[in-house]
Amino acid sequence: MNLERLKPEEKVNLSISMIDTCIHICADALKDQDATIKEEELLEKIRARIMYNRRRHHEV
């Protein structure tokens, strides 16, 4: 796949798909650590991980 050939809309859709995949992977990892985790707590932990990575990215 050549990113330069993609239309802007296709690039946005690809980015959204990648983010969704990352969130699902993060959720699955948290569920593996705690099979009894409630949905609300799962969402809080996912948000915390995403925000941690954003802060960490800006610090570098």
VEXMARSE-868720 format. One line per field, with one value per residue (C-alpha): residue number from 0; residue in one letter; x, y, z. Coordinates in pm, 1 decimal, padded with zeros to 6 digits. Last residue first. Layout:
REM residues N
gukol = c(NUM;...)
semi = c(a;...)
px = c(X;...)
py = c(Y;...)
pz = c(Z;...)
***
This chain:
REM residues 60
gukol = c(59;58;57;56;55;54;53;52;51;50;49;48;47;46;45;44;43;42;41;40;39;38;37;36;35;34;33;32;31;30;29;28;27;26;25;24;23;22;21;20;19;18;17;16;15;14;13;12;11;10;9;8;7;6;5;4;3;2;1;0)
semi = c(v;e;h;h;r;r;r;n;y;m;i;r;a;r;i;k;e;l;l;e;e;e;k;i;t;a;d;q;d;k;l;a;d;a;c;i;h;i;c;t;d;i;m;s;i;s;l;n;v;k;e;e;p;k;l;r;e;l;n;m)
px = c(01000.9;00758.1;00484.0;00477.6;00461.1;00158.9;-00016.4;00080.8;-00055.2;-00378.1;-00433.0;-00359.5;-00594.6;-00871.8;-00837.3;-00844.0;-01161.5;-01329.2;-01249.5;-01378.9;-01712.2;-01733.8;-01672.9;-01359.6;-01426.1;-01172.1;-00893.7;-00552.9;-00692.2;-00968.5;-00704.1;-00518.4;-00843.7;-00926.8;-00582.0;-00610.7;-00958.4;-00829.3;-00540.0;-00776.4;-01004.9;-00705.2;-00593.7;-00942.6;-00963.2;-00626.6;-00730.6;-01052.4;-00856.6;-00611.3;-00897.5;-01058.1;-00728.2;-00706.0;-00444.6;-00161.6;00097.4;00012.8;00137.3;00000.0)
py = c(01304.6;01467.5;01502.2;01126.6;01051.0;01274.9;01103.0;00756.6;00833.5;00969.0;00646.3;00432.7;00636.4;00620.9;00241.5;00220.6;00428.4;00223.4;-00101.3;00041.8;00124.3;-00214.4;-00409.2;-00615.6;-00980.8;-01129.7;-00917.4;-00931.6;-01088.1;-00825.9;-00551.8;-00704.7;-00738.6;-00372.9;-00261.4;-00473.0;-00332.6;00023.2;-00040.4;-00179.1;00123.0;00354.5;00168.3;00184.6;00556.7;00609.5;00408.7;00609.8;00934.6;00818.4;00710.7;01053.3;01221.9;01012.2;00740.3;00744.5;00881.5;00608.0;00336.9;00000.0)
pz = c(02427.1;02668.0;02407.5;02343.4;02716.7;02758.5;02467.6;02594.0;02940.3;02788.8;02595.3;02899.2;03119.7;02859.9;02841.6;03221.2;03242.9;02968.7;03150.1;03478.2;03315.2;03143.7;03464.0;03507.1;03598.7;03357.3;03503.3;03333.9;03016.2;03015.4;03030.4;02735.8;02539.2;02601.6;02484.3;02168.3;02101.8;02149.9;01910.9;01647.2;01677.5;01636.6;01323.8;01173.4;01242.8;01075.5;00769.0;00741.3;00762.5;00496.2;00270.7;00304.6;00215.5;-00103.6;-00102.9;-00354.3;-00112.6;00134.8;-00100.1;00000.0)
***
